[in-house]
Every structure is written in structure tokens, then in C-alpha cells.
Amino acid sequence: MDILHISLANLRRKPSRTAAIFLGICALTAMLVALSLVHLSVNNSIEAGRSRLGADAMVVPSGWEDKTMGVLLSGGPTEFYMKSSIEDMVREVPGVADTATQLFVVSAPFSCCSVSETMLVGIDPERDFTISPWLRESLHQKLQPKEIIVGSNILAEPKGHMKFYGTEFLIAGKLEPTGMKYIDSSIFIPIQGVRDMIAVSKEKAVKPLTIGNDEISDVMVKLKDGANPGETALRIENAIPGVKVILSSRVLSAARKNLSVPLKVMALTVVVQWLVSLFMIGVLFAMSISEREKEVGIIRATGARPSHVFKLFIYEMLIIAGAGGLVGVIIGLAVVMGFHDLVEAALKVPFLLPGTGTIAAVAALALLLALTTSVLATIRPIIKISRKSPFSAMQAGI
């Protein structure tokens, strides 16, 4: 019988101790994988946030900037309005290259709406530069007033129908996942379609809409190459009373700020639990070795060399750590991938999983760390027992 089979037999002889070490390594590896993927996913989404939003700045009514930040980060529905003439004023400000307006409506919890408490965003299909790049499949024709585009989180597919405030719309397209709740959880309608919906809501909807034809919710802004975002924002606010400018960089900073504290707490928790568990693993394994000194003495007396004893215990540790680490990796991946919506809601920041290669690298590194640290925690008693003479080992075991 080779050393590997002997190691497996020894582990089966002490199932409770083996299970304790296995579960400790499993839990810690799962936490490490989950925390790493959460950190990478949020950073991945934050770093690409500006490109996902599609604009350098967003002009909103004064007093609504904090609420808008919440919409962009967590996708919570809201609605506010200002005069549409503001877009022309924004376009005249030095440093502004292009603009596009949006109009927000929140769907009602009545039979007149297919889904409730969802952002309906009116866009100008011909000038929009925020939504169009994220279409899952290109539209074959111009978006019509009674056609809509749904975000990736909306449970509906192209060619289906949805009704809002008594008006039925055809789903013309669906967006790719962006990791930004504002885009992923909203429904986008040509602004003329929204105006028509508002007009007929007085007759067809339980809750009629009272939004004026000259009202919009925000102006999305693209800056000219080389324009200073901060200076341009100040120019807009000085030129147009009653508005505030939200820069894309400010959204990303807010996301990082929301993320920093919970991630630091989670990281500290993992580090502390890892150290405590390594101590526990070392103690449990040392106790196991101490109980088997007589057995080691007999093995040595039959001709086994110190290297054989060393390999025997190292194999045992590697088997437990490998199995625990592998199961922990699987659990960590399952938790993040299966419950990432809950993680996103808890952290209140965008969340976009990294690519398959990055996930595989995180899993491999976590497994390697589980193996390495577990062996380091037990190497001292293993070396000590392997160096004992057969006589002293059998005496200690009596």
C-alpha cells in the first residue's frame, strides 16, 4: 500500500477531526472567493461606468442631484421635471459638444401598467448616445413611438408587448447587461411615444399623468475633446439658474465611497477568521500527530525513513486542504453568481461580474492559498515528528 492510500485511511479513522479541518478551510476559501469576486465585479463596473452611462455629465433640476445619483447607482425609480428649453441653453455653453434629453416616468401599480415601480425613460432615438450602444441586436429601422427597448433585467423579450398607462408598446429590442442599474432596470421609449402616452392616460389610465409637453427630466451632455469637466459644469450652472450638473466622475467616486467601508469590513473579517482558523487547523493537526507517535515509531522501526513519515502527514494535509478548498471555491462562486442581485442591492453600487478567465484565476489563487497556508500551519509539528527516532516516538506514544 502506497503513502497516498495510507494517508486516506488515516483520515477516515478520525472523521470528526478531519471534518472540522475540512469545514474550516472550506468556509474560509468560500469567503475569500466571494469577497474577491465582489470587489472585482464592483471595480469592473465602476471603471467602465463612464462608458456605460454614455455621457460626461447630466444636467438635472437643482435639489435633485442626490436623488439622481441614487437612480444611477441603484436604479431606484424617480421622476422630476424642468423646462425643455434648458437643453438649448446647455448646448450653447462653451465646452459642450452634444446633448440629448430624457423624460422620466415611473410606472404605476395598477392594471394600466404591465410592471409597476419601474423607470420609463423617454429618449430621442435620433440623438440618443446613452442607450443605443447597448442594444443586444441592432434595430432594422428607426424606433417608432409605440416601440420600446427594455433593459437586461426586465423579464421581457423582443416581439412581446407591454402596456403602460393604457398605451400598448411593442418590444423592439433588449439591451446588453451593463452593470449599471439605471440602464439595466429601465424601459426606454421614444420621447414622442411618452408624450402620446401622457395624453391618452387621462382617458385610459387609473392614474392619469400630468406632465407638460414642454417638460423634460434631464439633459445628457457630451463634452468636446480637451474640455475640462469641472469648469464646464460651473459654466452650465452659472449660465442656467435652477440646475445642477452631475459629472460621471462624481458618480464613480460615490460608488467607490459606498463600496470602501463594507469591503474593508469584509476583508478584515476574512483576515481575522483566516488567522484564527489557521491556528485551529495547526492545533488540531498537531493533536492528531501527537496521538499517533507510537504509530510513527512502529512505522520507523519497520524501515520507513523520516522522509516517508513527512510525506505521509503532508499528503494528509494536502488532501484535506485540497478537498476543503475546492468545495469552498465552488460555494463562493455559487453564492456570488446566484445572489449577485442581493449583493448589489446591499452595497448599493453597480455590479458586473468579470470575465471567465478572471473568475478562473480567482478560483485557482484561492485554492492555492488554501493549500499553501494549511501546509504552513502544520509544517512545524510534521517536521518535528518525522525527525524522531523510532524508540523515542514509541516511548512518547505509550
Summary of the structure (lengths in Angstrom):
residues: 398
radius of gyration: 30.5
end to end distance: 26.1
largest distance: 98.3
contacts: 1328
relative contact order: 0.19
helix: 58%
strand: 15%
